[in-house]
Amino acid sequence: MTGFGLLLRKEIREQVRTARLPVVVAVFALIGLLSPVFARYVREIIEAVGGGQFQGMIPEPTVADAVAQFTKNMGQFGVLIAILVTMGSVATEKERGTAAFLLTKPITRGAFVGAKVLAIGTLLALATAVAGVLCWTYTAILFEPLPAAQFGAAVGLVWLSLAVVAALTFLASVATRSALVAGGIAFGAFLVAGILSVLPGLGTYMPTSLWGAAHLLALGTVPDPLAGPIVVNILFAVAAIGLAWWSFRRQEI
Amino acid sequence: MSAAPAAATGLAIEAHGLTKRFGDVLALDRLDLAVPAGSVFGFLGPNGAGKTTTLRLLTGLGRPTAGTAVVAGVEVGRGGTDLAGRIGYLEQDPRFYGWMSGRELLTFVGRAYGIAGSALRSRVDEVLEMVGLVDAARRRIGGYSGGMRQRLGVGQALLPRPPVLFLDEPVSALDPEGRRDVLELIGRLRGEATVFMSTHILTDVERICDRVAILDHGRLVTEAPMDELLARHARPILELDPEPGQAMAVARLAAALRDAAWTRDCREEHGVLRVVVTDAEQAAAESLLLVVAAGVRLARFEHVRPTLEDVFLQLVGTEAPGPEVAS
């Protein structure tokens, strides 16, 4: 892993200097902030827009609606952002020639892959944590405080689901020379996972099913099963990264 | 995996039967090379000849279909960072991180080679001075022109003082002044480092290279010291410079020269007839008779020293090469 520290510093500086880090954190912060706000005021908004025709038809919002809004938004916008920040990570470097510049220096391919994976994982973790803190705070203000430890664990599950999506996108980015193609492959894989998640048994282990588990956990209910899907999704991510590393080691740049 | 073999053989780069196939396309066909340490080695060939493919194989970016190569005593393709630690590489049309400044990029490269602290700072300053980028050192690379990127590319390749430098078209994007400066810089490395450069500018090769290899359709056509190559392959050349305003007569003379038994090739370049001859004595005896018979008045008649371009055209049989696209 020669050059890992140097490359990790480069990746983090790149995230800051190209505004990727502040933009991703800001978007996630908005998701965290607006989810409980939207859940709280959606009834008033619809009733106001509908001119009274929906009066009394929409039930009083609860804390469960705030959590559902959060997990749903993270499952849509969060996934989209995870794909966007990851799809060009290797493909663009190969396409532009910067990978060739780096790999003719005393830097191993393992360090190249490892630094990128850690930088992307950390970026998503930071952004998800900010979203979680804001969501918890606004939920406490607008509804009631959620159990902090369980909510923290739920945010961890959301991050795991995003990490699995990012890992699959990373594999696609290593396998191709085009960020768009990598993004397309990742989005396709995400859709397949979504379809598989409705299957009984197998569906529980899909990354998309982690949002349902996160929803329950945030409200203080431990979903069953929990450990199995967590382990399987960690294995998904590790396998995708391992395969990406194995493939990248053998590639011509 | 040490530098000992290179020191023992006196060779910085060795290739044996290096072959590269892309599907049905044979990009490189059993290339054998022996590049002496400390030399400036010119690598020539027409577009698609396999020059960039060779560079990518020798730098470890590509994998040969067959054959082996040893660079600076390290067997290419063995993995690890031993090879990269001993080479500097400039790609054709180099691309770097646009968000970095020139100084940051050079500092980054220095750190990758384990240079740190004041030694790194002074080396970065020195390289910026060498490649003429002192004033642009703090600007983002994204705002650099193609020529500035090429200068930076040369700088990053030189920075760690590697024993072997691979330069793919190192001056192709530079203006005449920049080209002169960079070529002088490369020339000054003679004896200190081995420079392996591909270029399509034959006069540049002739100016700074000790040895030359010519590649065509993936096969090595020739490889020799420059002087030996010129002596071995270049045929005598006559240059006939007619006075202006004799187009018809000059056309008659050109036709007569082409028909002469001792003419190998006759071309008109900017109004000057350039005749490659197979028999210098016979040509000397008969060419002026043809000039008189065609009624051409000459401003100049000269036996000229053959250039690398003449050798290139003779061996490869095409026009001088243009910029190559990586294959």
Interface residues (C-beta under 8 A of the other chain):
Chain A: T2 G3 L6 K10 E14 R17 T18 R96 G97 T98 A100 F101 L103 T104 K105 P106 I107 T108 E252 I253
Chain B: R56 T59 G60 L61 G62 R63 G80 T81 A84 G85 I87 Y89 E91 D93 P94 R95 F96 Y97 W99 F108 V109 R111 A112 Y113 G114 Q156
